[in-house]
């Protein structure tokens, strides 16, 4: 797991994984950290808006389990077809990045 001071490196790792799979990030917004019961850890919710094909989005979400620096869980996602190009999807995804205090 990463420590609090390395969060930007972990966010970079997530975006690199997405770009390798063909995911375009429209926005990426870290939110306020959440406290959890275990005092050793914190959770950083990150909201992402993406544009990708169905396959690219699926491969990206599957690759989140293989990240080296980050431990993330997908908490929520909403997907709609792009009105101008139905082959592409617009997705709003919220992940939780877990890190050491």
C-alpha angles and dihedrals in degrees: 000000000000125000124238094263092057098057094111090056090052093048089051089052091054093049093046089052090052095047091050088057094047099260117147114210111218092179138351118194124181112210131203115299118257123223117229132195094261107076092208094068143053131191124224113199112212122192116207131186112200142180118207147126118273091254095048092049092049092048091048093050090048092049093057088081090060099054113129102205101030137063109200139167126199106236102175140356136179121193130192131171116253106256092217097042114023091191088070127068131213110213134184109201130181116199129182114222112203119209142166119260 
